[in-house]
Amino acid sequence: MLSMAWAERQSLVGIWWLPETPEDELHGTLEIIPGETPTLELIGSFKGIGLFGSAFVEKARVFGIVSGKLVTLVNCHLVSGGISVPGFDKTKIYAYAVLFGSHAHSFTVSKVSVHADGLENWLGRGGVEIADTDFSNRSFSITYQQPTSEVFFIDENTSLEIDFHTREFPAWDSKRTSFSVSQTPGLSLKFAKPVELQAIDTYLFRLWLFLRLTYDQPLQLFDILLQSREVNRSRGEETASVPLTYLKHPGSKADHKFDGHRQLIPFEFICANRNAFQRWFELYEVLDAAFDLHFSIDHQDGFYIEQEFLARTSCLEVMHRRLVPLSPKDKDLHTQRLAEIYEKLADSEHLKWLKDKLVFSHEPTLRQRLGDIAKEVAGIIGGKDFISDKFLGHVANTRNHLTHYNKNDKKSAKKVLDANGKAAALVKLRSMFVVYVLLQLGFDKADIRQLVESPFGIKYQLQRI
């Protein structure tokens, strides 16, 4: 299962109640287990709410206090209840998400801050310069200039800001003998008009997938903080926004170590193509099925080679189908052709069957769709000799053989890729998909070719087959 964010396992014992009845307090334990839905197990049950009580549907939030911290469980639903040994009444509740930091009623979000694995490596902006090195006198000068923030527009309401937060250790002292600066970059989504909590998941998920594309390796988000103009804390005469730590079905922390050499799109290329983020979010609206399928198998273990092969071909087929619609002229011609056929067979008992078969007869075949994509990307990733017509034909035949298997069709079986051929085809098909996506994001072919030919880029992966 794909995990966008991670969190440590926690068992939080506290006091819990419904916002509408704060006097009805219950003791219970909130279990946060990576890969599972946050679960609250209460000793007892809230008044008037049983296992089949419909009243709880309208009371979708639960407030709590855990070790002095305020906790809000969002969009809760009752799972089970009843008497358990040694006779205590217990209630189990699932929560869509957990918010730490406040008892938040219904609210909208104006800002989301998040950190990501390998962000420092990807951004590549340290801010430290060493100059005037004199080895004989053991002298040099060190300067630190905090990198400037970068702002990218996602849509008319949303912007993405990349900040470089710094801390100095220790505090300033003219007599100190050591000094260090800690720089921690972070991502912030800012909304001119606040959005609902459910929309946050959509933005974070798409941002996460874009970072996975640029990194060309798995990553996870962490330390997700929400800010709302409606969730505040008074400090004397001033009112300050309370940051809410946001957890929603997190996974366990990944074991992989970020490889700074394996970046597909270094940050400097994003800065040169400043609409890349916006185009990605727009493109996802169209290609959600293709992207979700691509990332569900990319850098994931446990798939048979046939499974991944079918997924890779489907990614390309879906992407082409949604990005290259038929022209109005072709649609009109298809409609006219069908009308003529149906008129001549109006009295045929097979007319209904024929209509079902011909309704999509004007759609390009998989082989034709692969050919269209190959025309755009072949010159970037190896030329026509590398992605040949013969190769594309074998890919289409193999997909059709796996999908419409017929043991008696020995002629078609001879044109099917063997295990080694499928393994090599997977690398080529993935490369075709990624390069085609980069073209849709607005990168020009010269830049993409430079990315492909980088030491650990797509060309390196292709050479290994």
PANUTI-396956 format. One record per residue (C-alpha): x, y, z; residue in one letter. Coordinates in steps of 0.1 Angstrom, whole numbers, padded with zeros to 4 digits, always signed. Layout:
BEGIN
XYZa/...
END
This chain:
BEGIN
+0000+0000+0000m/+0013+0035-0009l/+0020+0057+0021s/+0021+0094+0015m/+0032+0103+0051a/+0047+0086+0080w/+0044+0087+0118a/+0057+0067+0148e/+0035+0042+0165r/+0018+0057+0195q/-0006+0046+0223s/-0021+0077+0238l/-0041+0074+0270v/-0064+0103+0278g/-0098+0117+0285i/-0123+0120+0256w/-0157+0136+0251w/-0181+0149+0224l/-0180+0186+0217p/-0218+0188+0223e/-0216+0171+0257t/-0182+0181+0274p/-0195+0169+0308e/-0197+0133+0295d/-0161+0124+0298e/-0146+0089+0292l/-0112+0074+0296h/-0097+0057+0266g/-0067+0050+0244t/-0059+0063+0210l/-0039+0039+0189e/-0019+0053+0160i/-0004+0024+0141i/+0014+0030+0108p/-0006+0016+0079g/-0039+0015+0099e/-0067+0038+0106t/-0064+0058+0139p/-0085+0039+0165t/-0100+0051+0198l/-0110+0025+0224e/-0131+0039+0252l/-0140+0025+0285i/-0178+0029+0285g/-0198+0047+0258s/-0211+0082+0253f/-0246+0087+0266k/-0274+0080+0241g/-0250+0065+0216i/-0249+0027+0212g/-0234+0004+0186l/-0263+0011+0163f/-0270+0046+0174g/-0275+0069+0144s/-0269+0100+0165a/-0232+0095+0163f/-0232+0101+0125v/-0239+0137+0132e/-0213+0140+0159k/-0183+0133+0138a/-0157+0149+0160r/-0143+0137+0194v/-0122+0159+0217f/-0096+0147+0240g/-0067+0156+0263i/-0035+0135+0262v/-0006+0143+0285s/-0018+0180+0286g/-0021+0181+0248k/-0054+0190+0231l/-0065+0164+0205v/-0093+0164+0179t/-0104+0133+0161l/-0120+0141+0127v/-0149+0124+0109n/-0153+0096+0134c/-0175+0065+0131h/-0185+0039+0155l/-0170+0004+0149v/-0181-0017+0178s/-0193-0017+0214g/-0205-0040+0241g/-0195-0058+0272i/-0160-0074+0274s/-0141-0093+0301v/-0142-0086+0330p/-0174-0068+0323g/-0165-0033+0313f/-0185-0016+0286d/-0161-0007+0258k/-0165+0013+0226t/-0142+0014+0195k/-0142+0044+0172i/-0123+0049+0139y/-0111+0084+0130a/-0105+0098+0095y/-0077+0120+0108a/-0061+0132+0141v/-0053+0168+0149l/-0029+0177+0177f/-0028+0212+0192g/-0064+0224+0196s/-0100+0214+0200h/-0111+0223+0166a/-0147+0225+0155h/-0155+0228+0118s/-0129+0250+0102f/-0111+0258+0070t/-0074+0258+0063v/-0053+0287+0051s/-0018+0272+0051k/-0002+0237+0052v/+0035+0233+0061s/+0052+0200+0054v/+0087+0184+0052h/+0098+0157+0029a/+0125+0131+0027d/+0156+0142+0008g/+0144+0178+0004l/+0178+0193+0013e/+0195+0172-0014n/+0169+0180-0041w/+0169+0217-0035l/+0207+0218-0034g/+0209+0252-0017r/+0232+0252+0013g/+0241+0289+0016g/+0276+0282+0029v/+0307+0295+0011e/+0344+0289+0021i/+0369+0314+0006a/+0404+0328+0012d/+0418+0294+0021t/+0454+0296+0033d/+0466+0262+0043f/+0500+0274+0054s/+0485+0297+0079n/+0455+0275+0086r/+0431+0303+0078s/+0400+0307+0058f/+0367+0326+0058s/+0333+0311+0060i/+0301+0330+0051t/+0265+0319+0052y/+0238+0336+0032q/+0203+0322+0039q/+0188+0312+0005p/+0158+0332-0006t/+0124+0317-0006s/+0109+0304-0039e/+0072+0308-0047v/+0053+0288-0074f/+0017+0293-0083f/-0005+0262-0083i/-0038+0278-0093d/-0056+0311-0088e/-0062+0303-0051n/-0030+0283-0042t/+0007+0289-0041s/+0036+0267-0030l/+0064+0284-0010e/+0097+0268-0003i/+0114+0283+0027d/+0149+0278+0042f/+0145+0280+0080h/+0177+0285+0100t/+0188+0282+0136r/+0221+0292+0152e/+0239+0271+0178f/+0248+0283+0204p/+0234+0318+0208a/+0257+0347+0199w/+0288+0350+0222d/+0319+0368+0211s/+0341+0344+0231k/+0327+0312+0218r/+0350+0287+0201t/+0324+0269+0180s/+0294+0279+0160f/+0269+0261+0138s/+0240+0269+0116v/+0212+0245+0110s/+0192+0250+0078q/+0159+0231+0074t/+0139+0237+0042p/+0102+0233+0042g/+0072+0234+0018l/+0041+0255+0024s/+0008+0255+0006l/-0009+0288+0010k/-0046+0294+0001f/-0059+0329-0006a/-0093+0316+0002k/-0092+0290+0029p/-0102+0254+0019v/-0119+0225+0036e/-0099+0199+0054l/-0108+0172+0027q/-0092+0194+0000a/-0059+0194+0019i/-0055+0157+0013d/-0059+0162-0025t/-0033+0190-0026y/-0008+0170-0005l/-0013+0138-0025f/-0006+0155-0058r/+0024+0174-0044l/+0037+0141-0030w/+0034+0124-0064l/+0052+0154-0081f/+0081+0151-0057l/+0082+0114-0064r/+0085+0121-0101l/+0113+0147-0096t/+0132+0125-0071y/+0127+0093-0092d/+0127+0074-0060q/+0103+0067-0030p/+0098+0094-0004l/+0074+0103+0024q/+0061+0135+0039l/+0062+0142+0076f/+0056+0170+0102d/+0024+0182+0085i/+0011+0213+0102l/-0022+0231+0094l/-0030+0267+0101q/-0065+0281+0102s/-0077+0317+0108r/-0105+0301+0129e/-0083+0282+0153v/-0065+0308+0175n/-0051+0312+0210r/-0052+0344+0229s/-0020+0358+0244r/-0029+0389+0263g/-0042+0414+0238e/-0028+0394+0208e/-0043+0364+0191t/-0020+0339+0174a/-0029+0311+0151s/-0025+0276+0165v/-0006+0251+0143p/-0023+0218+0141l/-0003+0186+0137t/-0021+0165+0111y/-0021+0127+0109l/-0041+0107+0085k/-0035+0070+0079h/+0002+0073+0080p/+0027+0046+0071g/+0058+0035+0088s/+0090+0054+0081k/+0107+0040+0050a/+0139+0022+0053d/+0155+0035+0021h/+0182+0061+0021k/+0177+0090-0002f/+0202+0089-0031d/+0210+0125-0042g/+0224+0113-0075h/+0191+0097-0086r/+0172+0129-0091q/+0153+0129-0124l/+0145+0167-0123i/+0169+0188-0102p/+0153+0218-0086f/+0172+0242-0109e/+0152+0228-0138f/+0120+0235-0119i/+0131+0271-0113c/+0137+0274-0151a/+0103+0260-0159n/+0083+0278-0132r/+0049+0266-0144n/+0058+0230-0139a/+0040+0227-0105f/+0009+0244-0120q/+0009+0221-0151r/+0013+0191-0129w/-0018+0199-0108f/-0037+0206-0140e/-0024+0175-0157l/-0034+0153-0128y/-0070+0163-0133e/-0069+0146-0167v/-0044+0118-0160l/-0053+0108-0125d/-0059+0071-0135a/-0026+0069-0154a/-0005+0086-0126f/-0021+0065-0098d/-0013+0033-0117l/+0022+0044-0125h/+0031+0053-0089f/+0014+0022-0075s/+0040+0000-0092i/+0070+0024-0094d/+0098+0014-0070h/+0074-0011-0054q/+0083-0047-0046d/+0061-0077-0048g/+0048-0076-0084f/+0051-0104-0109y/+0066-0093-0141i/+0034-0099-0160e/+0015-0076-0135q/+0040-0048-0140e/+0040-0053-0178f/+0002-0050-0180l/+0003-0019-0157a/+0030-0002-0178r/+0011-0007-0210t/-0021+0005-0194s/-0004+0037-0182c/+0007+0046-0217l/-0027+0036-0232e/-0047+0057-0207v/-0024+0087-0210m/-0026+0088-0248h/-0064+0082-0248r/-0069+0112-0225r/-0044+0136-0240l/-0050+0129-0277v/-0087+0129-0283p/-0101+0122-0317l/-0107+0151-0340s/-0143+0163-0347p/-0137+0153-0383k/-0129+0117-0373d/-0159+0115-0350k/-0182+0128-0377d/-0168+0102-0401l/-0173+0074-0376h/-0209+0085-0369t/-0217+0086-0406q/-0201+0052-0412r/-0221+0036-0384l/-0253+0051-0397a/-0248+0036-0431e/-0240+0002-0417i/-0269+0002-0393y/-0293+0013-0422e/-0282-0017-0443k/-0286-0041-0415l/-0317-0026-0399a/-0336-0059-0402d/-0307-0081-0390s/-0312-0101-0358e/-0275-0093-0351h/-0278-0055-0352l/-0277-0051-0314k/-0246-0073-0311w/-0230-0054-0340l/-0237-0020-0324k/-0219-0031-0292d/-0189-0042-0312k/-0186-0011-0333l/-0192+0016-0308v/-0154+0021-0301f/-0142+0007-0335s/-0128+0042-0344h/-0104+0042-0314e/-0067+0037-0321p/-0053+0003-0311t/-0026+0000-0284l/+0000-0005-0311r/-0011+0028-0328q/-0011+0047-0294r/+0024+0034-0286l/+0035+0045-0320g/+0022+0081-0315d/+0040+0083-0281i/+0072+0068-0296a/+0073+0095-0323k/+0075+0122-0295e/+0100+0105-0272v/+0122+0082-0293a/+0146+0109-0304g/+0152+0118-0267i/+0158+0084-0252i/+0176+0064-0279g/+0162+0069-0314g/+0140+0047-0335k/+0165+0018-0334d/+0160+0016-0296f/+0122+0020-0297i/+0116+0002-0330s/+0083-0006-0347d/+0092-0043-0341k/+0095-0037-0304f/+0062-0018-0302l/+0045-0046-0321g/+0059-0072-0297h/+0047-0051-0267v/+0012-0049-0282a/+0011-0086-0290n/+0023-0095-0255t/-0003-0073-0238r/-0031-0088-0260n/-0018-0124-0253h/-0018-0118-0216l/-0052-0102-0217t/-0069-0125-0242h/-0050-0157-0236y/-0057-0184-0261n/-0036-0216-0259k/-0046-0226-0294n/-0033-0194-0310d/+0002-0206-0316k/+0009-0181-0343k/+0004-0151-0320s/+0023-0168-0292a/+0055-0167-0313k/+0053-0128-0313k/+0051-0126-0275v/+0081-0114-0254l/+0097-0139-0232d/+0107-0132-0195a/+0139-0114-0205n/+0121-0095-0232g/+0094-0083-0208k/+0120-0072-0182a/+0138-0051-0209a/+0105-0038-0222a/+0095-0026-0187l/+0124-0002-0185v/+0117+0012-0220k/+0080+0016-0213l/+0086+0034-0181r/+0111+0057-0198s/+0085+0064-0226m/+0059+0073-0199f/+0082+0096-0179v/+0096+0115-0209v/+0061+0120-0224y/+0050+0134-0190v/+0079+0158-0190l/+0069+0170-0224l/+0034+0177-0211q/+0049+0196-0182l/+0064+0221-0205g/+0101+0211-0204f/+0117+0215-0238d/+0134+0186-0255k/+0169+0199-0250a/+0164+0201-0212d/+0148+0166-0211i/+0176+0152-0232r/+0200+0167-0206q/+0181+0150-0178l/+0179+0117-0196v/+0217+0117-0203e/+0227+0127-0167s/+0250+0101-0150p/+0221+0084-0132f/+0193+0094-0155g/+0170+0074-0177i/+0198+0067-0202k/+0218+0050-0175y/+0189+0028-0167q/+0184+0019-0203l/+0220+0010-0208q/+0218-0016-0180r/+0193-0037-0201i/
END
